[in-house]
Amino acid sequence: MSGELRLVFDTNTLVSALLIADSKPREAFSKALDEGKLLLSPAVLDELNEVLRRPKLRPYIAPQERAWLWRELIGNGVFVEAIVEEIAECRDPRDNKFLELAISGKADAIVTGDADLLALNPFRGIPILSPADFLRHSFS
């Protein structure tokens, strides 16, 4: 494969990467930053912002950690403003935004631990991988 990988990470994977330094989600996030670009959309960023502000997470995420995640996303992200197709194929309708982002942003993979998304693997030719599978996957 030529060029940088274009990747979609779901919210739970990003939050897990932030919360647990020695974890598969953190390793997958680091690999994604090293080898590609993270695709971002308004809907995905809105959900991430909402989750990170939940009172139950506040004790576990220091403000500087939250700032680090935003810097990494903005610095290594590709903002996909135009969603070219509305998708309603996931069992959990809240997860359709990740499929829409993947299609609109021409993603090489979706990285998630969400069973509702993993059940769709592959989605229109786009692999949907757990963080551990992403770490093992060859894109060449």
Secondary structure by P-SEA (a helix, b strand, c coil): cccbbbbbbcaaaaaaaaaccccaaaaaaaaaaacbbbbbcaaaaaaaaaaaacccccccccaaaaaaaaaaaaacbbbbccccccccccccccaaaaaaaaaaacccccccccaaaaaaccccccccccaaaaaacccc
